[in-house]
Every structure is written in structure tokens, then in C-alpha cells.
């Protein structure tokens, strides 16, 4: 009798622990696949601007319940800056807040939207970044987007959603750093 009660209690605690949501999502993109040493004696001013109306990265919607919102462990501005700055340095750029060449990256959207039902879930995510490069009297504006969908039984696995989001964000940052038009505009004389 005591053993059955003990096993039931352990099972209940395990189920509750598995369904408890974390407070934050870990956003840590690892940018790979970018060209190195392409600039010589160039400096830029890097600005990351979050234009989203809300700071959360994950939104879990379940019928009859308020939405559960998870934000990143740090601001998305800092995360993108910390991921992209070393890439730009390895490409040969000096980051200088007084440089005349300005690279502005605007975060237009960065959201994982999860529709949770009793037996399954569907998740869709979208990341949209707008890039504006100003070099003397030349301005280039480009948009970079990534999106994806997933679904599965039971409850959405936050670790899988994090992984997919990080891969997509890293891919966008690599595309920005490898963009020929942006590279050409940076290389132009001031």
C-alpha cells in the first residue's frame, strides 16, 4: 500500500516537473559559414534596434487559458550584437561608435507562436530583420527573413523550439555578414 502510494506520488511529481515551463528561452545563435578577412582598414558603427511591440520570444496559446509568454534571457539587441560583433571583427572590421559607416539592424519580428491543444501542438516561428547601411551619401536597405513550422504530439518541447530558433537566427546573421551588396558598400571609400 505504501509502495503504491509512493510510486503514484513520484509519477505525479515527474509529470508536473515535465510540464513546468521555464521562465526564459535560451537564445544563443552560433554564427558559422561567413567569409573572413574581407575588409582592410575599415570601421563601422553597429546598431541593433528592437522594433517589436513586445519583448517575448515564445507565445503559447491554449484554449481557455491566458497566453504564456517567454522572453529571452537577455535582450535580443544584446544577443544579436554579441553574436555578430565577433563575426564582423573576423571579417576585418573595427567596431567604432564614431565611425561614419553605420550598420543598423532592426528586429522587426522574432516570435515562436505555439498553439497547444490537449493532445498535440503546432508551432510557427518567424524572424525578420531589416538592415540599413549608410556610407557617406549612400544608403542600402535590405530585409532578411526566416520562418518555420513544426508540430507534434502532447506538449511542445521548449528545447527543440530554442534550437530551431537559434539555427534560424544564426543563419540570418550569416546571410547579413556575407551579403555582397552590404560588403561592397562597406568597402567603398568614405
C-alpha positions as CSV (number, residue, x, y, z in Angstrom):
1,X,0.0,0.0,0.0
2,X,2.7,2.5,1.0
3,X,4.8,1.5,-2.1
4,X,1.8,2.1,-4.4
5,X,1.2,5.5,-2.8
6,X,4.9,6.3,-3.1
7,X,5.1,5.3,-6.8
8,X,2.0,7.3,-7.5
9,X,3.4,10.4,-5.8
10,X,6.7,10.0,-7.7
11,X,4.9,9.7,-11.0
12,X,2.7,12.7,-10.3
13,X,5.8,14.8,-9.4
14,X,7.6,13.7,-12.5
15,X,4.6,14.6,-14.8
16,X,4.3,18.0,-13.1
17,X,8.1,18.7,-13.5
18,X,8.0,17.8,-17.2
19,X,5.1,20.2,-17.9
20,X,6.5,23.2,-16.0
21,X,7.6,25.9,-18.4
22,X,10.9,27.7,-17.9
23,X,10.9,31.4,-17.4
24,X,13.2,32.2,-20.3
25,X,14.1,30.8,-23.6
26,X,17.9,30.5,-24.3
27,X,18.7,32.5,-27.4
28,X,22.3,31.9,-28.3
29,X,23.0,31.8,-32.0
30,X,26.3,30.5,-33.2
31,X,27.1,32.1,-36.5
32,X,29.1,29.9,-38.9
33,X,29.8,29.9,-42.6
34,X,30.9,33.5,-43.1
35,X,33.8,34.9,-45.1
36,X,36.8,36.0,-43.1
37,X,39.4,38.8,-43.7
38,X,37.4,40.6,-46.5
39,X,37.9,44.2,-45.2
40,X,41.1,46.1,-44.7
41,X,41.3,49.2,-42.6
42,X,37.5,49.7,-42.3
43,X,35.4,50.6,-39.3
44,X,31.7,50.7,-38.8
45,X,29.2,51.7,-36.2
46,X,26.9,48.7,-35.4
47,X,23.4,49.5,-34.0
48,X,20.8,46.9,-33.1
49,X,17.3,48.3,-32.7
50,X,14.4,46.2,-31.4
51,X,11.2,47.5,-33.1
52,X,8.9,44.8,-31.7
53,X,5.9,45.9,-29.7
54,X,6.6,43.2,-27.0
55,X,9.8,41.6,-25.8
56,X,8.7,37.9,-25.6
57,X,10.1,35.3,-28.0
58,X,7.7,32.5,-27.3
59,X,3.9,32.7,-27.1
60,X,2.0,29.6,-26.0
61,X,-1.7,29.7,-26.6
62,X,-4.0,27.1,-25.1
63,X,-7.8,27.2,-25.4
64,X,-9.5,28.8,-22.4
65,X,-6.2,30.0,-20.8
66,X,-4.2,33.2,-20.9
67,X,-1.2,33.1,-23.2
68,X,2.1,32.0,-21.7
69,X,4.9,34.3,-22.7
70,X,8.6,33.6,-22.5
71,X,11.3,36.1,-23.2
72,X,15.0,35.6,-23.9
73,X,17.5,35.5,-21.0
74,X,19.0,38.8,-22.3
75,X,17.6,41.5,-24.6
76,X,17.6,40.4,-28.2
77,X,19.6,43.5,-29.0
78,X,22.5,42.3,-26.9
79,X,22.2,38.8,-28.1
80,X,22.5,39.8,-31.7
81,X,25.2,42.3,-31.0
82,X,27.2,39.7,-29.1
83,X,26.8,37.1,-31.9
84,X,27.5,39.4,-34.8
85,X,30.4,41.6,-33.4
86,X,33.0,38.8,-33.4
87,X,32.0,37.8,-36.9
88,X,32.5,41.4,-38.2
89,X,35.8,41.7,-36.4
90,X,37.0,38.4,-38.0
91,X,36.0,39.8,-41.4
92,X,38.4,42.7,-40.7
93,X,36.1,45.4,-39.4
94,X,36.7,47.6,-36.4
95,X,33.6,48.4,-34.4
96,X,33.6,52.1,-33.6
97,X,30.7,54.1,-32.3
98,X,32.0,57.2,-34.1
99,X,32.5,55.6,-37.5
100,X,30.9,57.3,-40.5
101,X,29.7,53.9,-41.9
102,X,26.7,52.8,-40.0
103,X,25.2,49.3,-40.0
104,X,21.7,49.4,-38.4
105,X,19.9,46.1,-37.9
106,X,16.3,46.4,-36.9
107,X,14.5,43.5,-35.3
108,X,11.0,43.6,-37.0
109,X,9.8,40.3,-35.6
110,X,11.2,37.3,-33.6
111,X,8.4,35.1,-32.3
112,X,7.7,31.4,-31.9
113,X,3.9,31.0,-31.8
114,X,2.7,27.7,-30.2
115,X,-0.9,26.6,-30.5
116,X,-1.3,23.9,-27.7
117,X,-4.2,21.5,-27.6
118,X,-4.9,18.7,-25.2
119,X,-3.2,16.0,-27.4
120,X,-0.8,17.9,-29.7
121,X,0.8,21.2,-30.7
122,X,1.7,23.3,-33.7
123,X,4.4,25.9,-33.7
124,X,5.3,28.5,-36.2
125,X,8.2,30.9,-35.9
126,X,9.3,34.0,-37.8
127,X,12.4,36.1,-37.6
128,X,12.5,39.3,-39.7
129,X,15.5,41.7,-39.7
130,X,15.8,44.9,-41.7
131,X,19.3,46.1,-42.4
132,X,20.2,49.7,-43.3
133,X,23.8,50.5,-44.2
134,X,24.8,54.2,-44.5
135,X,28.2,55.0,-46.0
136,X,28.7,58.8,-46.6
137,X,25.9,59.6,-49.0
138,X,24.9,56.0,-50.0
139,X,22.1,54.1,-48.2
140,X,21.3,50.4,-48.7
141,X,18.3,48.8,-47.2
142,X,17.6,45.1,-47.2
143,X,15.3,42.7,-45.4
144,X,16.2,39.2,-44.2
145,X,13.6,36.7,-43.0
146,X,13.4,33.1,-41.8
147,X,10.4,31.1,-40.8
148,X,9.5,27.5,-39.9
149,X,6.7,25.3,-38.7
150,X,6.6,22.2,-36.6
151,X,4.0,20.0,-34.9
152,X,3.9,17.0,-32.6
153,X,2.1,15.0,-30.0
154,X,1.5,16.2,-26.5
155,X,3.4,19.3,-25.3
156,X,5.8,21.4,-27.3
157,X,9.4,20.8,-26.3
158,X,10.9,24.2,-25.5
159,X,14.5,22.9,-26.1
160,X,13.6,21.9,-29.7
161,X,11.9,25.3,-30.3
162,X,15.0,27.1,-28.9
163,X,17.3,25.0,-31.1
164,X,15.3,25.8,-34.3
165,X,15.1,29.5,-33.4
166,X,18.8,29.7,-32.7
167,X,19.7,28.0,-36.1
168,X,17.4,30.4,-38.0
169,X,18.8,33.5,-36.3
170,X,22.4,32.3,-36.8
171,X,21.6,31.7,-40.5
172,X,20.1,35.2,-40.9
173,X,23.2,36.8,-39.3
174,X,25.5,34.8,-41.6
175,X,23.4,35.9,-44.6
176,X,23.8,39.6,-43.5
177,X,27.5,39.3,-43.0
178,X,28.0,37.5,-46.3
179,X,25.7,39.8,-48.4
180,X,27.6,41.0,-51.4
181,X,25.8,44.3,-51.6
182,X,26.5,45.2,-48.0
183,X,30.1,44.1,-48.3
184,X,30.6,46.3,-51.4
185,X,29.0,49.3,-49.7
186,X,31.3,48.9,-46.7
187,X,34.4,48.7,-48.9
188,X,33.6,51.9,-50.7
189,X,35.7,54.9,-49.8
190,X,34.3,57.4,-47.4
